[in-house]
């Protein structure tokens, strides 16, 4: 789900804020086809949003199970497991 917010006041360089909320459940080892397909779909969606909203700030939020997203120009803030196993 993507949410576009255009605040009444924001810095001139930021026209809007896009929050991409992802709940990606992909069971299996990181090399499995389901995990790769899910990761590819997330990458495609992020690329589309970056092209469509070039002057926006984009946040990608989610629960990424069994996969590690490596998105260019994005920095992952939480890198450790946040729950058991």
C-alpha positions, 0 to 999 in steps of 0.5 A: 500500500502506498500513501501520498501526503502533501503537507500544507507546509514542507521544505521547497525541495520536498513536494510530497511524502510517499510511504510505501507500506509492505508486509512481505511474507515469503517462506523458505530459504533466501534463494527460493523462487517465492522470495526472489519473486517477492523481492523483485515485485518490491523493487519494481514498485519502488522504482515506479514510485521513484520515477513518478514522484521524483521530487518526493521523499519516499519511505519504505516501511515493512516486515521483511521476512526471510529476505534482505532488500538492497534498494539503491539510494535507501538506507535500512535503519533496522538491521537486526531480527526484531522477533524470535527466530 
